Amino acid sequence: MASRSFSRALRSPLTRQLTSSATQRRTLVSASRHARTGLATTLKPTVTASFQQSRGLKQIDFAGVTETVYERDDWPREKLLEYFKNDTLALIGYGSQGHGQGLNLRDNGLNVIIGVRKNGASWKEAQQDGWIPGTNLFDVDEAISKGTIVMNLLSDAAQSETWPAIKPQLTKGKTLYFSHGFSPVFKDLTKVDVPADIDVILVAPKGSGRTVRSLFREGRGINSSFAVFQDVTGKAEEKAIALGVAVGSGYLYKTTFEKEVYSDLYGERGCLMGGIHGMFLAQYEVLRERGHSPSEAFNETVEEATQSLYPLIGANGMDWMYAACSTTARRGAIDWSGRFKDTLKPVFNDLYDSVKAGKETQRSLDFNSQPDYREKYEQEMKEIRELEIWRAGKAVRTLRPENQI
Ligand SMILES: NC(=O)c1ccc[n+]([C@@H]2O[C@H](COP(=O)([O-])OP(=O)(O)OC[C@H]3O[C@@H](n4cnc5c(N)ncnc54)[C@H](OP(=O)(O)O)[C@@H]3O)[C@@H](O)[C@H]2O)c1
């Protein structure tokens, strides 16, 4: 691509002297930071969003559609402590989310305990993070028996597997919390049929648990969606918002369990991960088959995308990225975007149908319930790592300006 984006030169060791201006570097670094943190709260609504209320509940106009957003300012620490003063938060599972949400709850001063199986990797990890066996670290059953709010952060497959043991412990008056709508929405497949006499709520951070933690430590908050599946007490929504803030959210977007799980499964299989990987592979393979070198194919497919152009989209939108490129690049990109959209839209429709029909859920349950699923993933990761495109990428990364001495 014949892009003349100012930031493109930053990645090339040969031309980086041409673009060493501090302003340009700051712009790119700031754009990259926003891109890395995804929907971090530092991303204020743009000109299309207008705030209509100063505190708490906000009606925000997202491109003509008004949506409800809540913010953490309405739940200062003292209010959270008062609200949850009679609660024990039993957080079950200590993977990415358990780690991030659990440590944030602890740092917020709430009464949180962790429940994981004693022979698993999480038990050791939790101890490394300062959770003490018998004090605030227990096996799953003991933690649930002590909890008033049970935060089910086991893997989605494990939520289904352990449900027969967990369900009888969810007695009247407890609250059940998830970070994904997966288990209750697809209850025909997962068998997670929640008891009728408890509140069931969701807070789904829009990012990895590691980001939930790192943003909290920086004094910021991750954006999350929240939802109510069942409201027995009349307080379920308020509790979800308060818990969302307590686990480290900045802004909280209201959704439903169904919408959360459909959009999440769809997005990660599409543009967020699967779709983008497929597109990278297709473009790279054609370049290689047409005689281009690995470095050229990688630079024109991945490196320029991730290091220069995508951060610009993240910072200020598609038009801003187009505007930062040459008129030649812009003309071709605008012309071809329609054809790509038309070609890919049927695939996205197939994907959405597959998600809605529960096929993706079934696949995930079948695969991730196998005792050797970790080894199988490792084999798949190895195959990806060893593809020529990603081996070429490893070499290209060593030439990045920041990796030069
Ligand atoms: N990761 C994300 O970025 C993300 C983002 C938003 C929402 N979520 C949602 O958050 C929830 C937790 O996801 P996660 O990624 O944090 O965790 P995960 O890596 O999927 O799950 C890890 C936890 O599940 C436990 N576990 C697995 N199989 C088990 C079994 N048979 N019995 C008991 N425990 C078992 C593991 O314990 P051992 O160490 O003992 O195996 C570990 O503590 C899911 O609903 C997920 O969809 C995740």
The ligand as an SDF file (V2000), in Angstrom:
LIG
                    3D

 48 52  0  0  0  0  0  0  0  0999 V2000
  -10.8210  -13.6810   29.9550 N   0  0  0  0  0  0  0  0  0  0  0  0
  -11.4850  -12.6230   29.5290 C   0  0  0  0  0  0  0  0  0  0  0  0
  -10.9190  -11.7450   28.8870 O   0  0  0  0  0  0  0  0  0  0  0  0
  -12.9580  -12.4420   29.8750 C   0  0  0  0  0  0  0  0  0  0  0  0
  -13.5450  -11.2030   29.6110 C   0  0  0  0  0  0  0  0  0  0  0  0
  -14.8550  -10.9950   29.9700 C   0  0  0  0  0  0  0  0  0  0  0  0
  -15.5740  -12.0230   30.5500 C   0  0  0  0  0  0  0  0  0  0  0  0
  -15.0010  -13.2490   30.7610 N   0  0  0  0  0  0  0  0  0  0  0  0
  -15.7930  -14.3020   31.4070 C   0  0  0  0  0  0  0  0  0  0  0  0
  -15.3250  -14.4520   32.7460 O   0  0  0  0  0  0  0  0  0  0  0  0
  -15.4820  -15.8130   33.1600 C   0  0  0  0  0  0  0  0  0  0  0  0
  -14.1350  -16.3570   33.6250 C   0  0  0  0  0  0  0  0  0  0  0  0
  -13.2490  -16.3520   32.5230 O   0  0  0  0  0  0  0  0  0  0  0  0
  -11.6540  -16.3270   32.7110 P   0  0  0  0  0  0  0  0  0  0  0  0
  -11.0690  -16.1180   31.3530 O   0  0  0  0  0  0  0  0  0  0  0  0
  -11.2900  -15.4190   33.8180 O   0  0  0  0  0  0  0  0  0  0  0  0
  -11.3490  -17.7620   33.2810 O   0  0  0  0  0  0  0  0  0  0  0  0
  -10.9260  -19.1050   32.5460 P   0  0  0  0  0  0  0  0  0  0  0  0
   -9.4750  -19.0090   32.2590 O   0  0  0  0  0  0  0  0  0  0  0  0
  -11.8490  -19.4210   31.4460 O   0  0  0  0  0  0  0  0  0  0  0  0
  -11.2270  -20.0930   33.7860 O   0  0  0  0  0  0  0  0  0  0  0  0
  -10.2960  -20.3040   34.7420 C   0  0  0  0  0  0  0  0  0  0  0  0
  -10.8350  -20.8180   36.0510 C   0  0  0  0  0  0  0  0  0  0  0  0
  -11.7270  -21.9380   35.8940 O   0  0  0  0  0  0  0  0  0  0  0  0
  -11.2770  -22.9700   36.7740 C   0  0  0  0  0  0  0  0  0  0  0  0
  -11.6980  -24.2890   36.2920 N   0  0  0  0  0  0  0  0  0  0  0  0
  -11.5660  -24.7870   35.0400 C   0  0  0  0  0  0  0  0  0  0  0  0
  -12.1070  -26.0310   34.9820 N   0  0  0  0  0  0  0  0  0  0  0  0
  -12.5670  -26.2970   36.2410 C   0  0  0  0  0  0  0  0  0  0  0  0
  -13.2580  -27.3990   36.8280 C   0  0  0  0  0  0  0  0  0  0  0  0
  -13.5770  -28.4710   36.1110 N   0  0  0  0  0  0  0  0  0  0  0  0
  -13.5750  -27.3090   38.1470 N   0  0  0  0  0  0  0  0  0  0  0  0
  -13.2690  -26.2280   38.8840 C   0  0  0  0  0  0  0  0  0  0  0  0
  -12.6250  -25.1440   38.3730 N   0  0  0  0  0  0  0  0  0  0  0  0
  -12.2890  -25.1900   37.0710 C   0  0  0  0  0  0  0  0  0  0  0  0
   -9.7640  -22.8210   36.7640 C   0  0  0  0  0  0  0  0  0  0  0  0
   -9.2310  -23.4510   37.9060 O   0  0  0  0  0  0  0  0  0  0  0  0
   -7.8950  -24.3400   37.8410 P   0  0  0  0  0  0  0  0  0  0  0  0
   -6.7300  -23.3840   37.8030 O   0  0  0  0  0  0  0  0  0  0  0  0
   -7.9840  -25.1110   39.0790 O   0  0  0  0  0  0  0  0  0  0  0  0
   -7.9560  -25.1480   36.5780 O   0  0  0  0  0  0  0  0  0  0  0  0
   -9.6420  -21.2920   36.8370 C   0  0  0  0  0  0  0  0  0  0  0  0
   -9.7370  -20.8290   38.1570 O   0  0  0  0  0  0  0  0  0  0  0  0
  -16.0650  -16.5590   31.9670 C   0  0  0  0  0  0  0  0  0  0  0  0
  -17.4610  -16.5730   32.0800 O   0  0  0  0  0  0  0  0  0  0  0  0
  -15.6490  -15.6910   30.7830 C   0  0  0  0  0  0  0  0  0  0  0  0
  -16.4790  -15.8430   29.6540 O   0  0  0  0  0  0  0  0  0  0  0  0
  -13.6990  -13.4660   30.4550 C   0  0  0  0  0  0  0  0  0  0  0  0
  1  2  1  0
  2  3  2  0
  2  4  1  0
  4  5  1  0
  4 48  2  0
  5  6  2  0
  6  7  1  0
  7  8  2  0
  8  9  1  0
  8 48  1  0
  9 10  1  0
  9 46  1  0
 10 11  1  0
 11 12  1  0
 11 44  1  0
 12 13  1  0
 13 14  1  0
 14 15  2  0
 14 16  1  0
 14 17  1  0
 17 18  1  0
 18 19  2  0
 18 20  1  0
 18 21  1  0
 21 22  1  0
 22 23  1  0
 23 24  1  0
 23 42  1  0
 24 25  1  0
 25 26  1  0
 25 36  1  0
 26 27  1  0
 26 35  1  0
 27 28  2  0
 28 29  1  0
 29 30  1  0
 29 35  2  0
 30 31  1  0
 30 32  2  0
 32 33  1  0
 33 34  2  0
 34 35  1  0
 36 37  1  0
 36 42  1  0
 37 38  1  0
 38 39  2  0
 38 40  1  0
 38 41  1  0
 42 43  1  0
 44 45  1  0
 44 46  1  0
 46 47  1  0
M  CHG  2   8   1  16  -1
M  END
$$$$
